[in-house]
Amino acid sequence: MTYLGLLIFSGSKHKRTAIKTARYFFSMLTFSLILSSNAVFAEQRPVFNYLISIDNPGSHRYHVTLETSGWQTDTLELKLPVWMPGYYQVMDYARSVTDMTAKTANGQELKIIGSGKSSWTLTGVKNKRFSLDYNIETYRRFVANSYVDEEHAYIVPSNTFLYSENYLSSPVTVILMSAYRDIATGLKKIAEDPITFTASDFDILYDCPILAGNLDSFPSFKVNGIEHRFTAYKPGTFNAQLLMQKLQKAITYATTLMGDIPYESYTFIGIGPGRGGIEHLNNTIVSFNGDDLVSEKALNKTLNFLVHEYFHNYNVKRIRPYELGPFDYGRENRTNQLWISEGLTVYYEYLILKRADLIDTGTLFSNLENDINATENDPGRHFQSLVQASYYTWEDGPFGTPEGTEDKSISYYQKGPVMGLLLDFTIRHATENRKSLDDVMRYLYREFYQDKQRGFTEAEFQQVCEEIAGQSLSTFFEYICTTKEPDYASYLGYAGLQLKKEKDQNNVHYRIKRIEQPDKLQQQILKSWLE
């Protein structure tokens, strides 16, 4: 444990006093453990060491100190991200920054000028070690915003850590000092020090939120020797053993489907009651309240949510559109392919639960019916394609037109899984059930993530689907880039299914039914799809 770690954990009675005292020592020590082992490196290029201290959580504020050195220019621009990867909306994080000051190791104050809505310029930094201090004010509980109070702290890295444009590949060290008992994060620990963490670069840093408080941990499990955990703040009262057993079955199937486990360990981090979840490489942040798990239906809904966020570790964090990485943290990262990243993930959350024997066929059909009904009763379907919904989510939001405005948009969360279903059946039919959308996902994972180590373009996604199918799929992809209504009868018919309509005064309600006397191929496709 570092000196700072000893200082904080020397006694809970004096923790808040220790936090204030530690700020002074922090400015002198400048992470001596890290810098002493990287002295030559520190002289050659900048070093980023952050201290988060929470000594008055009732103020809903936390303090950040950046200790840095190794700058070879006199002027430095530091920026705060304007968005959080996984949440495709511009966030006004900079408005939460207050009381920014900077000074050198010998106490000389440095000039700071706001150089943009989310950036600050410092002068006089060449060959100097200096500290930059600022507060982060927190306003509301939300999965994409930081929030602190007397009982817990949820730290969103994009809402917290400044970066320099040309040094996103630099390693980072973070110390969290607070009176909270537990810390959960995807960041790596320094040895056995419970409050000091590292990231190999800023992409990893921004991918690892931090939750601190009096946290509960559910029974962990292993899949192929890899540990999976669930740690949560105020998780409520429920059967945690049952939830984790079901999660283990789902994750076991998902990893078998993809043929690889790409992380050293995985953690579900529950930040308390609320809405929303955001995926990361080795963890996911989820709003979670076990008190809601009072029925099998409620448990299934929660499993859908958790499996969705988990499967994102494959689909979007590793299998990703070309535009989603390397990230530009200073502006929107638009792509036409969120219907793949989000919509197909919804589709696979349904399939994983069914194939892991956690839901029955009726529940699977019901999940898909909900998306079909939402899509077909949405007036926006006449105005916006899936490609456009993906691109304009930064304005429209992920669920389409904001309430109170004319509905001219759709949700890729709803139409995306519907088109995933039809694409899957198309490939199965074209190959006489020898191939499926599963093969497409595995190919994208192997070819682009593992081999090329990059994302795929729109053209490449269609090419992969056509290569797997062994034929042109241009007719199908018209449904993706236009508002043309899908030919449900033909595509569902490939698996011996059909849509039945029921009308009322306002809407048409659709139900998925089996056709009478399906042929052999239809029976084979339906059977293998369900299994």
C-alpha positions as CSV (number, residue, x, y, z in Angstrom):
1,M,0.0,0.0,0.0
2,T,1.3,3.5,-0.8
3,Y,1.8,6.1,1.8
4,L,-1.5,7.7,0.8
5,G,-3.3,4.4,1.2
6,L,-1.9,4.1,4.7
7,L,-2.9,7.6,5.5
8,I,-6.5,7.0,4.5
9,F,-7.0,3.6,6.1
10,S,-5.2,4.4,9.4
11,G,-8.6,4.9,11.1
12,S,-12.1,5.7,10.0
13,K,-12.6,8.3,12.8
14,H,-10.0,10.5,11.1
15,K,-10.6,9.8,7.5
16,R,-12.0,13.2,6.4
17,T,-9.1,15.0,8.2
18,A,-6.7,12.6,6.5
19,I,-8.2,13.4,3.1
20,K,-7.5,17.1,3.5
21,T,-4.0,16.4,4.8
22,A,-3.3,14.0,2.0
23,R,-3.8,16.7,-0.6
24,Y,-0.7,18.5,0.7
25,F,1.3,15.3,0.7
26,F,0.0,14.3,-2.7
27,S,1.4,17.5,-4.3
28,M,4.8,16.7,-2.9
29,L,4.9,13.0,-3.5
30,T,3.4,13.1,-7.0
31,F,2.8,9.4,-6.9
32,S,6.4,8.6,-6.0
33,L,5.7,4.9,-6.4
34,I,4.8,5.4,-10.1
35,L,7.3,8.2,-11.0
36,S,10.3,6.5,-9.3
37,S,10.0,3.5,-11.5
38,N,9.4,5.6,-14.7
39,A,11.8,8.5,-14.1
40,V,13.3,8.4,-17.5
41,F,10.0,8.0,-19.2
42,A,8.6,11.0,-17.2
43,E,11.3,13.2,-18.6
44,Q,10.6,12.2,-22.2
45,R,6.8,12.6,-22.4
46,P,4.0,13.8,-20.1
47,V,2.8,11.8,-17.1
48,F,-0.8,11.9,-15.9
49,N,-1.6,11.2,-12.3
50,Y,-5.0,12.0,-10.9
51,L,-6.2,12.3,-7.3
52,I,-9.9,12.3,-6.6
53,S,-10.8,13.4,-3.0
54,I,-14.2,13.5,-1.5
55,D,-14.0,15.1,1.9
56,N,-17.5,16.7,1.9
57,P,-19.8,14.3,0.0
58,G,-22.9,16.2,1.3
59,S,-22.0,19.0,-1.0
60,H,-22.4,16.7,-4.0
61,R,-19.0,17.7,-5.1
62,Y,-15.6,16.0,-5.5
63,H,-12.1,17.5,-6.0
64,V,-9.7,16.5,-8.7
65,T,-6.0,17.1,-8.7
66,L,-3.9,16.4,-11.8
67,E,-0.2,16.0,-11.1
68,T,1.7,16.1,-14.4
69,S,5.2,16.8,-15.9
70,G,7.3,16.2,-19.0
71,W,5.7,18.8,-21.3
72,Q,8.1,20.0,-24.0
73,T,6.0,23.0,-25.1
74,D,5.2,26.2,-23.1
75,T,1.5,26.1,-23.9
76,L,-0.9,23.2,-23.1
77,E,-4.5,22.7,-23.9
78,L,-6.5,20.3,-21.8
79,K,-10.0,19.1,-22.6
80,L,-12.9,17.4,-21.0
81,P,-14.8,15.0,-23.2
82,V,-18.2,16.2,-24.4
83,W,-19.7,12.7,-24.4
84,M,-19.5,9.3,-22.8
85,P,-18.8,6.3,-25.1
86,G,-21.9,4.1,-25.0
87,Y,-24.2,7.0,-24.5
88,Y,-24.7,8.7,-27.8
89,Q,-25.6,12.2,-26.6
90,V,-23.5,15.4,-26.2
91,M,-23.2,16.0,-22.4
92,D,-22.4,19.4,-21.0
93,Y,-19.8,18.0,-18.6
94,A,-17.8,21.2,-18.6
95,R,-20.5,23.1,-16.7
96,S,-19.8,20.9,-13.7
97,V,-16.1,22.1,-13.5
98,T,-15.5,24.9,-11.0
99,D,-12.6,26.6,-9.1
100,M,-9.8,25.6,-11.5
101,T,-6.3,26.6,-10.4
102,A,-2.8,25.5,-11.4
103,K,0.6,25.9,-9.8
104,T,4.1,24.5,-10.1
105,A,5.9,22.3,-7.6
106,N,7.5,25.4,-6.1
107,G,4.2,27.2,-5.7
108,Q,4.2,29.5,-8.8
109,E,0.7,30.0,-10.1
110,L,0.1,29.2,-13.8
111,K,-2.3,31.2,-16.0
112,I,-5.4,29.3,-17.1
113,I,-7.6,30.6,-20.0
114,G,-10.9,28.9,-21.0
115,S,-10.2,28.2,-24.7
116,G,-13.5,26.6,-25.7
117,K,-16.7,25.3,-24.1
118,S,-14.8,22.2,-22.8
119,S,-11.2,23.1,-22.9
120,W,-8.6,25.2,-21.0
121,T,-5.2,26.5,-22.0
122,L,-2.3,26.8,-19.6
123,T,0.9,28.7,-20.2
124,G,4.4,28.4,-18.7
125,V,4.4,24.6,-18.4
126,K,7.5,23.6,-20.3
127,N,9.8,21.3,-18.4
128,K,7.8,21.9,-15.2
129,R,6.1,19.7,-12.8
130,F,2.8,21.2,-11.9
131,S,-0.7,20.4,-10.4
132,L,-4.0,21.4,-11.7
133,D,-6.9,21.5,-9.2
134,Y,-10.6,21.7,-9.9
135,N,-14.0,20.7,-8.4
136,I,-16.7,18.6,-10.1
137,E,-20.2,19.6,-9.1
138,T,-22.8,16.7,-9.4
139,Y,-26.4,17.5,-10.2
140,R,-28.4,14.3,-10.7
141,R,-28.4,10.5,-10.5
142,F,-27.9,9.2,-14.0
143,V,-25.8,6.5,-15.6
144,A,-24.0,9.0,-17.8
145,N,-23.4,11.6,-15.0
146,S,-21.2,11.6,-11.9
147,Y,-23.0,11.8,-8.6
148,V,-21.8,11.9,-5.0
149,D,-23.6,12.0,-1.6
150,E,-22.9,10.8,1.9
151,E,-23.5,7.2,1.1
152,H,-21.8,6.6,-2.3
153,A,-19.9,8.1,-5.2
154,Y,-20.4,7.3,-8.9
155,I,-17.5,8.7,-10.9
156,V,-17.9,9.0,-14.7
157,P,-14.4,9.3,-16.1
158,S,-15.6,11.5,-19.1
159,N,-17.1,13.8,-16.5
160,T,-13.9,13.9,-14.5
161,F,-10.5,13.5,-16.2
162,L,-9.0,16.1,-18.5
163,Y,-7.0,14.9,-21.5
164,S,-4.5,16.3,-24.0
165,E,-5.4,15.8,-27.7
166,N,-2.0,14.3,-28.7
167,Y,-1.5,12.1,-25.6
168,L,-4.5,9.9,-25.4
169,S,-2.2,6.9,-25.6
170,S,-0.4,7.9,-22.4
171,P,-0.8,5.7,-19.2
172,V,-2.8,7.1,-16.3
173,T,-2.8,6.6,-12.6
174,V,-5.8,7.4,-10.4
175,I,-6.1,7.5,-6.6
176,L,-9.5,7.8,-5.0
177,M,-9.5,9.1,-1.4
178,S,-12.8,9.0,0.5
179,A,-14.5,7.7,3.6
180,Y,-16.4,5.1,1.6
181,R,-15.7,1.4,2.5
182,D,-15.7,-0.2,-1.0
183,I,-14.6,0.6,-4.5
184,A,-15.8,-1.2,-7.7
185,T,-14.2,-0.4,-11.1
186,G,-12.8,-2.0,-14.2
187,L,-9.5,-0.2,-13.7
188,K,-6.5,-2.2,-12.6
189,K,-5.3,-2.0,-9.0
190,I,-1.7,-1.1,-8.1
191,A,-0.5,-4.2,-6.3
192,E,-2.7,-4.7,-3.2
193,D,-3.4,-1.0,-2.7
194,P,-7.2,-0.7,-2.6
195,I,-7.4,3.0,-3.7
196,T,-4.8,3.3,-6.4
197,F,-5.6,2.3,-10.0
198,T,-4.0,2.4,-13.5
199,A,-5.1,2.5,-17.1
200,S,-2.9,1.9,-20.1
201,D,-4.3,4.9,-21.9
202,F,-7.2,7.3,-21.8
203,D,-9.5,5.1,-23.8
204,I,-9.3,2.5,-21.1
205,L,-9.6,5.2,-18.4
206,Y,-12.8,6.6,-20.0
207,D,-14.1,3.0,-20.3
208,C,-14.0,2.4,-16.5
209,P,-16.4,4.3,-14.2
210,I,-15.8,4.1,-10.5
211,L,-18.4,3.2,-7.9
212,A,-17.6,3.7,-4.2
213,G,-19.7,3.3,-1.1
214,N,-20.9,0.5,1.2
215,L,-21.4,-2.0,-1.5
216,D,-22.8,-5.5,-1.6
217,S,-21.3,-8.3,-3.7
218,F,-23.4,-11.3,-4.9
219,P,-22.0,-14.8,-5.2
220,S,-19.5,-14.8,-8.1
221,F,-19.1,-17.5,-10.7
222,K,-16.6,-18.6,-13.2
223,V,-17.0,-19.4,-16.9
224,N,-14.0,-21.3,-18.4
225,G,-12.0,-20.2,-15.4
226,I,-12.8,-16.5,-15.8
227,E,-14.4,-14.9,-12.8
228,H,-17.6,-12.9,-13.1
229,R,-18.8,-10.6,-10.3
230,F,-21.8,-8.4,-9.4
231,T,-21.2,-5.5,-7.0
232,A,-23.9,-3.1,-6.2
233,Y,-25.0,-0.1,-4.2
234,K,-28.3,-0.5,-2.4
235,P,-29.3,-3.6,-4.4
236,G,-32.4,-4.3,-2.3
237,T,-33.7,-7.6,-1.1
238,F,-34.0,-10.5,-3.6
239,N,-32.7,-13.9,-4.4
240,A,-29.1,-13.0,-5.4
241,Q,-28.1,-16.7,-5.8
242,L,-30.9,-17.3,-8.3
243,L,-30.0,-14.2,-10.3
244,M,-26.3,-15.1,-10.5
245,Q,-27.1,-18.7,-11.5
246,K,-29.2,-17.5,-14.4
247,L,-26.6,-15.0,-15.4
248,Q,-24.0,-17.7,-15.4
249,K,-26.1,-19.8,-17.8
250,A,-26.6,-16.8,-20.1
251,I,-23.0,-15.8,-20.1
252,T,-21.9,-19.4,-20.6
253,Y,-24.0,-19.6,-23.7
254,A,-22.9,-16.2,-25.0
255,T,-19.2,-17.0,-24.7
256,T,-19.8,-20.4,-26.4
257,L,-21.6,-18.6,-29.2
258,M,-18.7,-16.2,-29.8
259,G,-16.0,-18.8,-29.1
260,D,-13.8,-16.5,-27.0
261,I,-13.7,-14.7,-23.7
262,P,-11.7,-11.5,-24.3
263,Y,-11.3,-10.2,-20.7
264,E,-9.4,-11.3,-17.6
265,S,-12.5,-10.8,-15.4
266,Y,-15.9,-9.2,-15.7
267,T,-17.9,-7.1,-13.3
268,F,-21.5,-6.0,-13.2
269,I,-21.6,-2.7,-11.3
270,G,-25.0,-1.7,-10.0
271,I,-25.3,2.0,-9.2
272,G,-28.7,1.8,-7.4
273,P,-32.2,2.4,-8.5
274,G,-32.8,4.3,-11.7
275,R,-32.8,3.7,-15.5
276,G,-30.1,2.9,-18.0
277,G,-26.9,1.0,-18.4
278,I,-23.6,1.6,-20.2
279,E,-21.3,-1.2,-21.5
280,H,-17.6,-1.4,-21.2
281,L,-14.8,-3.8,-22.1
282,N,-14.6,-5.7,-18.8
283,N,-17.6,-4.3,-16.9
284,T,-21.0,-2.8,-17.3
285,I,-22.6,0.0,-15.3
286,V,-26.3,-0.7,-14.6
287,S,-29.1,0.9,-12.7
288,F,-30.3,-1.9,-10.5
289,N,-33.0,-2.4,-7.8
290,G,-33.5,-6.0,-6.6
291,D,-36.7,-5.0,-4.8
292,D,-38.3,-5.0,-8.2
293,L,-37.6,-8.7,-8.8
294,V,-41.0,-9.8,-7.3
295,S,-42.1,-12.1,-10.2
296,E,-40.7,-14.3,-13.0
297,K,-41.7,-11.6,-15.5
298,A,-39.7,-8.9,-13.6
299,L,-36.7,-11.2,-13.3
300,N,-36.8,-12.0,-17.1
301,K,-36.9,-8.2,-17.8
302,T,-33.9,-7.7,-15.6
303,L,-32.1,-10.6,-17.3
304,N,-32.8,-9.0,-20.7
305,F,-31.2,-5.8,-19.5
306,L,-28.2,-7.4,-18.0
307,V,-27.5,-9.8,-20.9
308,H,-27.9,-6.9,-23.3
309,E,-25.2,-4.9,-21.6
310,Y,-23.0,-8.0,-21.2
311,F,-23.3,-8.9,-24.9
312,H,-22.1,-5.4,-25.8
313,N,-18.6,-6.4,-24.7
314,Y,-18.6,-8.3,-28.0
315,N,-21.0,-6.2,-30.1
316,V,-19.9,-2.6,-30.1
317,K,-16.9,-2.7,-27.7
318,R,-15.1,-5.2,-30.0
319,I,-17.3,-5.8,-33.0
320,R,-17.8,-2.1,-33.9
321,P,-18.6,0.3,-36.7
322,Y,-15.5,2.0,-38.1
323,E,-16.5,5.4,-36.7
324,L,-16.6,4.2,-33.1
325,G,-12.9,4.1,-32.4
326,P,-10.5,5.5,-32.0
327,F,-12.9,8.0,-30.4
328,D,-13.0,11.7,-30.9
329,Y,-13.9,12.9,-27.4
330,G,-14.4,16.5,-28.6
331,R,-17.5,16.0,-30.8
332,E,-20.2,13.6,-31.9
333,N,-19.0,10.3,-33.3
334,R,-21.7,9.7,-35.8
335,T,-22.3,6.3,-37.5
336,N,-25.1,4.8,-39.6
337,Q,-24.7,1.5,-37.9
338,L,-26.1,1.8,-34.4
339,W,-28.9,-0.5,-35.6
340,I,-26.2,-3.2,-35.7
341,S,-24.5,-2.2,-32.4
342,E,-27.7,-1.7,-30.4
343,G,-30.5,-3.4,-32.4
344,L,-28.6,-6.7,-33.0
345,T,-27.6,-6.7,-29.3
346,V,-31.3,-6.5,-28.4
347,Y,-31.9,-9.4,-30.8
348,Y,-29.2,-11.5,-29.2
349,E,-30.3,-10.8,-25.7
350,Y,-33.6,-12.5,-26.6
351,L,-31.8,-15.4,-28.3
352,I,-29.2,-15.9,-25.5
353,L,-31.9,-16.2,-22.9
354,K,-33.9,-18.7,-25.0
355,R,-31.0,-20.8,-26.0
356,A,-29.7,-20.9,-22.4
357,D,-33.2,-22.3,-21.4
358,L,-34.0,-19.2,-19.3
359,I,-37.1,-18.3,-21.2
360,D,-39.6,-20.3,-23.3
361,T,-40.5,-19.9,-27.0
362,G,-43.6,-18.0,-26.1
363,T,-41.6,-15.4,-24.2
364,L,-39.1,-15.1,-27.1
365,F,-42.0,-14.5,-29.5
366,S,-43.5,-12.0,-27.1
367,N,-40.2,-10.0,-27.0
368,L,-40.0,-9.9,-30.8
369,E,-43.8,-9.0,-31.1
370,N,-43.3,-6.0,-28.8
371,D,-40.6,-4.7,-31.1
372,I,-42.6,-5.4,-34.3
373,N,-45.7,-3.7,-32.8
374,A,-43.6,-0.7,-31.6
375,T,-42.1,-0.3,-35.1
376,E,-45.2,-0.8,-37.1
377,N,-47.3,1.6,-35.0
378,D,-44.7,4.3,-35.0
379,P,-45.6,7.1,-37.4
380,G,-41.9,7.9,-37.7
381,R,-41.4,4.7,-39.8
382,H,-42.7,6.7,-42.9
383,F,-40.0,9.3,-42.4
384,Q,-36.8,7.8,-41.1
385,S,-34.8,4.7,-42.0
386,L,-32.6,2.7,-39.7
387,V,-29.5,4.3,-41.1
388,Q,-30.9,7.7,-40.4
389,A,-32.1,6.7,-36.9
390,S,-28.5,5.7,-36.2
391,Y,-26.9,8.8,-37.5
392,Y,-29.4,11.3,-36.0
393,T,-29.5,9.8,-32.5
394,W,-27.4,12.6,-31.3
395,E,-30.3,14.9,-31.9
396,D,-33.3,12.6,-31.6
397,G,-32.2,10.4,-28.7
398,P,-31.9,6.6,-28.8
399,F,-35.7,6.1,-28.6
400,G,-36.8,8.4,-31.4
401,T,-38.6,11.7,-31.4
402,P,-38.7,13.5,-28.0
403,E,-42.1,13.7,-26.4
404,G,-44.2,16.6,-27.4
405,T,-42.7,16.9,-31.0
406,E,-44.0,15.6,-34.3
407,D,-43.0,12.0,-34.6
408,K,-40.7,11.7,-37.6
409,S,-38.1,9.3,-36.2
410,I,-37.8,5.7,-35.1
411,S,-35.9,3.7,-32.5
412,Y,-33.1,1.4,-33.6
413,Y,-33.6,-0.4,-30.3
414,Q,-37.0,-1.5,-31.7
415,K,-36.7,-1.8,-35.5
416,G,-33.0,-3.1,-35.1
417,P,-33.9,-6.4,-33.5
418,V,-36.8,-6.9,-36.0
419,M,-34.4,-6.5,-38.9
420,G,-31.9,-8.8,-37.1
421,L,-34.5,-11.5,-37.0
422,L,-35.3,-11.1,-40.7
423,L,-31.7,-11.0,-41.7
424,D,-31.0,-14.2,-39.7
425,F,-33.8,-16.1,-41.4
426,T,-32.6,-14.8,-44.8
427,I,-29.2,-16.2,-44.3
428,R,-30.5,-19.5,-43.0
429,H,-32.8,-19.9,-46.0
430,A,-30.1,-18.9,-48.5
431,T,-27.7,-21.5,-47.1
432,E,-30.3,-24.2,-46.5
433,N,-29.7,-23.7,-42.7
434,R,-26.0,-24.3,-42.9
435,K,-25.2,-20.7,-41.9
436,S,-26.9,-17.9,-39.8
437,L,-26.4,-14.5,-38.3
438,D,-24.3,-16.2,-35.6
439,D,-21.7,-16.9,-38.3
440,V,-21.7,-13.2,-39.3
441,M,-21.1,-12.1,-35.7
442,R,-18.2,-14.6,-35.3
443,Y,-16.7,-13.6,-38.6
444,L,-16.8,-9.9,-37.7
445,Y,-15.2,-10.6,-34.3
446,R,-12.4,-12.7,-35.8
447,E,-11.7,-10.7,-39.0
448,F,-12.1,-7.2,-37.8
449,Y,-11.5,-7.2,-34.0
450,Q,-8.9,-9.9,-33.7
451,D,-7.1,-9.8,-37.1
452,K,-7.5,-6.3,-38.5
453,Q,-8.0,-4.6,-35.1
454,R,-10.4,-2.1,-36.4
455,G,-14.1,-1.5,-37.0
456,F,-16.0,-2.4,-40.1
457,T,-17.7,-0.1,-42.7
458,E,-21.3,-0.2,-43.9
459,A,-20.1,-1.8,-47.2
460,E,-18.0,-4.4,-45.3
461,F,-20.9,-5.4,-43.1
462,Q,-23.1,-6.1,-46.1
463,Q,-20.3,-7.9,-47.8
464,V,-19.8,-10.2,-44.9
465,C,-23.5,-11.0,-44.7
466,E,-23.5,-11.7,-48.4
467,E,-20.4,-13.9,-48.2
468,I,-22.0,-15.9,-45.4
469,A,-25.3,-16.1,-47.3
470,G,-23.6,-16.9,-50.6
471,Q,-25.8,-14.5,-52.5
472,S,-26.6,-10.8,-52.9
473,L,-28.7,-9.3,-50.1
474,S,-29.3,-6.0,-51.8
475,T,-33.1,-6.4,-51.5
476,F,-32.9,-7.0,-47.8
477,F,-30.6,-4.0,-47.2
478,E,-33.1,-1.7,-48.9
479,Y,-35.1,-2.1,-45.7
480,I,-32.1,-0.7,-43.8
481,C,-31.5,2.4,-45.8
482,T,-35.0,3.3,-46.8
483,T,-38.5,3.5,-45.2
484,K,-39.8,0.6,-47.3
485,E,-42.0,-1.7,-45.2
486,P,-40.4,-5.2,-44.7
487,D,-42.0,-8.2,-46.4
488,Y,-42.7,-10.0,-43.2
489,A,-44.6,-12.8,-44.9
490,S,-41.6,-13.9,-47.0
491,Y,-38.9,-13.5,-44.4
492,L,-40.8,-15.0,-41.4
493,G,-42.0,-17.7,-43.8
494,Y,-38.5,-19.0,-44.2
495,A,-38.8,-20.4,-40.6
496,G,-42.4,-21.4,-41.0
497,L,-43.8,-18.4,-39.1
498,Q,-46.3,-15.7,-40.0
499,L,-47.7,-12.4,-38.5
500,K,-51.3,-12.3,-37.5
501,K,-53.0,-8.9,-37.3
502,E,-55.5,-7.8,-34.7
503,K,-56.9,-4.3,-35.2
504,D,-58.4,-1.8,-32.7
505,Q,-59.4,1.8,-33.0
506,N,-55.9,3.1,-32.8
507,N,-53.4,0.4,-33.7
508,V,-52.7,-2.8,-35.4
509,H,-51.5,-5.6,-33.1
510,Y,-49.2,-8.3,-34.5
511,R,-48.7,-11.8,-33.2
512,I,-46.1,-14.4,-34.4
513,K,-47.7,-17.7,-35.2
514,R,-46.5,-20.9,-36.7
515,I,-47.9,-21.8,-40.2
516,E,-49.7,-25.0,-40.8
517,Q,-47.8,-27.8,-42.5
518,P,-44.3,-26.2,-42.8
519,D,-41.9,-28.0,-45.2
520,K,-38.7,-29.7,-44.0
521,L,-36.4,-26.7,-44.4
522,Q,-38.8,-24.4,-42.6
523,Q,-38.9,-26.9,-39.7
524,Q,-35.1,-27.2,-39.6
525,I,-34.6,-23.4,-39.6
526,L,-37.1,-22.9,-36.8
527,K,-35.7,-25.7,-34.7
528,S,-32.0,-24.6,-35.0
529,W,-32.9,-21.0,-34.5
530,L,-34.5,-21.8,-31.2
531,E,-31.7,-24.0,-30.0
